[in-house]
Amino acid sequence: MILKLLKQSFFANVGILTLVCLISSSFLMTSTIRAQSKNKRTQQDKPKIAIHVGKIMTAVGDPIGDGTILIKDGKIEAIGPRKKITVPDGYLVIDHSEHFAMPGLIDAHSHVGGSGDLNEMVYQTNPELRNWDQIIPHNERLKVAIAGGVTTTCFIPGSGTNMGGFGVLMKTGPGDPEDVIIRAPGVLKIAQAGNPERRTGETGSGKMGMNYVIRQQLKEGQLYVRQWDDFEKGEAAKPEFNLRLEYFKPLFRRQIPVVVHTQQYQVIQSTIRMLHDEMNLKVVIDHGTFDAYKIGKQLAKRGIPVMAGPRAFQLDRDKGQVTGIVNEYEKRGIEILGVNTDAPVIPQEELFFQATMAVRYGWSEERAIKGLTIQPAKALMIDDRVGSLEVGKDADILITTGSILDPRNFVTQVFIDGSSVYDTKKDRRRF
Amino acid sequence: MEQLCLRSKNMKRLIIQFTTAGLIFFLLAAPQLAHAEDSILISADTVYTMNGKTLSPGQVLVVDGKIKAVGKTVSAADSSTQEIKLGPGSVLMPGLVDPYSQTGLGDDGTDERTEEITPNFKAIHSVDWEKSALRRQRENGTTTMCVSPGRQNVFGGITAIIKTYDAGNPILNEDGALIASMCSDPTASNRSRSRPDTIFVRQPTNRMGVVWMLRSTFDKVNRASAGESEFPEIKQVLTGKRPLMIYARMSHDITTVETLANTFKLSPIIVGGHEAYKVKEMLAERKYPVILDRIDTRATTGAEQSKLCWNQAAVLDQAGVTFALCGNDLLDQARFVHRHGLSREKTLAAITATPAKLLGVQDKVGMIKPKLDADLIAFSGDPLDLTSRIQWVMVNGQVLAHSKSITETNEKNNDAKLGGDSVKTKEGN
């Protein structure tokens, strides 16, 4: 079905690339890990830093002109107008008064965080799989991603099966896996339609069958978690432990979201109905491309976040006009709205450009900045740590030559957890 | 000859000749057959004992297939003691210990193809001491070898520690470590979404699957009581009663081994380790020993696109990681790592005493010290010098000459350097 649609489309190239990359790509603790650099091996005393910046886009309030950011222990200690902040002794002062500062970008859908082991495709649903064992911190692709401003990614299994496994939220900077992991399991990956479609001869080759398979698996998980919840409340006997279903616990307890490879009106309808309404999961629409924006009001009503793309525009056949997908969602009232690259489908470092194109098709610049930072943080439920420049949050800061949405500007320095991980003065400009 | 046989006079002469020859043969061969009375005193310019000291010159007395005495000068056991005086510049060192190899296993495959989890399969049942590849390793100095099931299974089976020569009792430990794989090798022949009527449509088809099978198997066995466990071998690993060797090349796979070790309280020995240098601090901190597999220096990357580091052994040594070399042709590998910065002492240890210790057979092999097996190599010069030749290899007190394939062109030279015509050799032909 998807192939047919693609063939009809003017912009089939990107879509087919998605399909090819994700299917062919053989590249790339029971309790939830919320690592925060407790690693003794790599944990060094981080320098205290004061950065003077021409303009700070905090992603939460108004921009701050001529501002100062203080960084201590990898966190933002203070932020505000330069006049109001006194830099204490012992701080390394960096002058970027000609530059802009903004929060590090967050990619809600990426496959380049580690080795290429994306799809384990023997079974259609694989809730037992996890991908954070395959993390390669600061790998060559991530180094370029940093130069494009990406400091956090949602590194997930591919969409070769209906349930690819559990993914991880991680920083792009250097360190051991436990240094870069923000949360593991970070998200569950579900793929509805398109890539995971199977040949005849197997159950679940069409949309009806696929959704049957997904639903059965979720029902099994839901029952398991319910049994444990009842046991923990003292209302039932201890259920039998099942490692295969363990990561369903944070999912059904709504501590982590499910990112859903879903696109087209009809498929998103089933996403809403099954994953949100019936299963009561924290759903994130990843992709949401083609004509799916037309169901936007249904998503908005439920507060479901949309991380649109990487296909950012679509020929609307009714209007006979190319339409920017992101802005169409905006018009329909999606609050938590962002973009993604599905890297390597679109190179990770071009995340900002996804927002740029959305702005070209009518999205506001202010919303676009948020859509690259705080909105994906909210969607992925990590906005307590990243996504905006606020006191107490991780010091993931970009220094740019101007608004990141203008492709003529570029990133000159990147801080992750308060450490400078990229500096065009020292490193060659990578992107 | 035909003529001689026809004439009785000549026949008589022939019988005498044969009898004499037989007598001489008996005299020469008898001590060899009656192995227990054998004693040999070997003198060399340098003796690397690998027991903390190097003797120069040195003597080693071998009695009954064991090392009896080592020193600057050692007195012979009795008048029947045979003496081997190695020439000028000669070096005597312990036989090499290869801690991970498939050489020595039969040619009919080292991996079980129908299943992924075969911890109860034992390498010992496939060892072929007559295999020419094994003989070749022996002639190149390897006297002890840990033969292991291959890497195509997530849990491959049980290793065996053997002598490379069958001198009567060539098995040091037939019930060695459990070998597992944390690499993409088990995925090699598995397929997904193809015809479902083949056994190869099965997990794992990538690393996520490998990790899952390791995790779930360890977990299942962990939760089962000792008696009812499906895989007693894995239970023994989990209770610290059996060593675990786990093959991992890439740095992230080695990190995964650490994760698994944390979860299941394992003390793994990492085999492969092509990218161990990237996680050297962790390896040193956790005290995980590494058995470094040989690297192919002709390619820019190793298997699984691992990024090779030619001086990795020296780097690991500096970081304080314990390691040994493995995977055949240990002498070549030792010369390579020495050339790339590892000290002489550490290099020689990495092919003798260290692997012996990792395999738990340090009381039998890996050093020249009293009571250990008399497994020795006689070199014409410095073992780490490419121009030095192995003159002979001794296993359990028996001097083994080279097969013709290696020595043909140099036979005369070799004989002269053996240290006297009286040296008896097995398999001299």
Boltz contact constraints between the chains, C-beta under 6 A:
constraints:
  - contact:
      token1: [A, 41]
      token2: [B, 281]
      max_distance: 6.0
  - contact:
      token1: [A, 117]
      token2: [B, 206]
      max_distance: 6.0
  - contact:
      token1: [A, 117]
      token2: [B, 207]
      max_distance: 6.0
  - contact:
      token1: [A, 117]
      token2: [B, 208]
      max_distance: 6.0
  - contact:
      token1: [A, 120]
      token2: [B, 205]
      max_distance: 6.0
  - contact:
      token1: [A, 120]
      token2: [B, 206]
      max_distance: 6.0
  - contact:
      token1: [A, 120]
      token2: [B, 208]
      max_distance: 6.0
  - contact:
      token1: [A, 120]
      token2: [B, 209]
      max_distance: 6.0
  - contact:
      token1: [A, 121]
      token2: [B, 192]
      max_distance: 6.0
  - contact:
      token1: [A, 121]
      token2: [B, 193]
      max_distance: 6.0
  - contact:
      token1: [A, 122]
      token2: [B, 192]
      max_distance: 6.0
  - contact:
      token1: [A, 122]
      token2: [B, 202]
      max_distance: 6.0
  - contact:
      token1: [A, 122]
      token2: [B, 203]
      max_distance: 6.0
  - contact:
      token1: [A, 128]
      token2: [B, 212]
      max_distance: 6.0
  - contact:
      token1: [A, 129]
      token2: [B, 208]
      max_distance: 6.0
  - contact:
      token1: [A, 129]
      token2: [B, 212]
      max_distance: 6.0
  - contact:
      token1: [A, 131]
      token2: [B, 208]
      max_distance: 6.0
  - contact:
      token1: [A, 133]
      token2: [B, 211]
      max_distance: 6.0
  - contact:
      token1: [A, 133]
      token2: [B, 256]
      max_distance: 6.0
  - contact:
      token1: [A, 134]
      token2: [B, 207]
      max_distance: 6.0
  - contact:
      token1: [A, 134]
      token2: [B, 252]
      max_distance: 6.0
  - contact:
      token1: [A, 136]
      token2: [B, 252]
      max_distance: 6.0
  - contact:
      token1: [A, 165]
      token2: [B, 208]
      max_distance: 6.0
  - contact:
      token1: [A, 177]
      token2: [B, 255]
      max_distance: 6.0
  - contact:
      token1: [A, 243]
      token2: [B, 216]
      max_distance: 6.0
  - contact:
      token1: [A, 243]
      token2: [B, 219]
      max_distance: 6.0
